Amino acid sequence: MQPLQFIDSHCHLDLPIFDSDRESVLNRCRELGVSHIVVPGVTALQWDNLLNICREHDSLYPAIGIHPLFIESDTVTEDLKVMNFLLNNSLTHNYSIVAIGEVGLDGTEKLSHKISLQQKIFIAQLKIAEEHNLPLILHIRKAHQTAIEILKHNSNHGGVVHAFSGSLEQALEYIKLGFKIGVGGTISRVNAKKLRRTICNIPLESITLETDSPDLAPLWAKDERNSPHHIPKIAEVVAEIRGDNLERVATQTTENAKTIFNIKL
Ligand SMILES: [Zn+2]
């Protein structure tokens, strides 16, 4: 029997915390069937290193974005120009950017001037994604309704709502707008009732699996650095909650991530 294949659709494997053992993390993933990993960007300072690391590893697929909590008002205009430059020069520099992300809105930061800047930069990045025909990796916390309104009024190619934290109704709205719902280790927490209910009530065709490593470790590894090798076990939890079989969850979520990020292999 062919081993099951999985994709981690959100993993910060470029961060220095993985510098000492990135190869062994990737080897372990390979053994467990985690064959592709999407590595999103959070700040312009980190994009070059992220692209270099992805260029060196066939299984890593880069995304670049400015995370809502890492917007630097002094440099953001220049950062957006750099983003365009990197997208325009991907062929000559031998990398293929699969998405714009992570981008979005984070309402846990209460300062209203920051919220309006977040919205402005979110829309600017939506436009860049649209110009380059790329999907989005969304980071949305405590701002789902606003994000949904923005997406309805700005054309986009869909993508993934990473570490989804909204209601079932909001999940269904995102799905209608062409988004997949990103599910990670948080699902393993027994008190994640709302999320579990959502996962049971949306089609498997709308779910992607992710770890957000090194953060958001699942319950069984809660004091450890999170790692993409946990994806098969996250798939098991999703299968169990939904009453689905693991093979179907693995096959469909992998297919979903391949379709969204245009991964051919
Ligand atoms: Zn992330």
Residues whose N, C-alpha, C, O or C-beta is under 5 A from the ligand:
A	BS01	ZN	D212
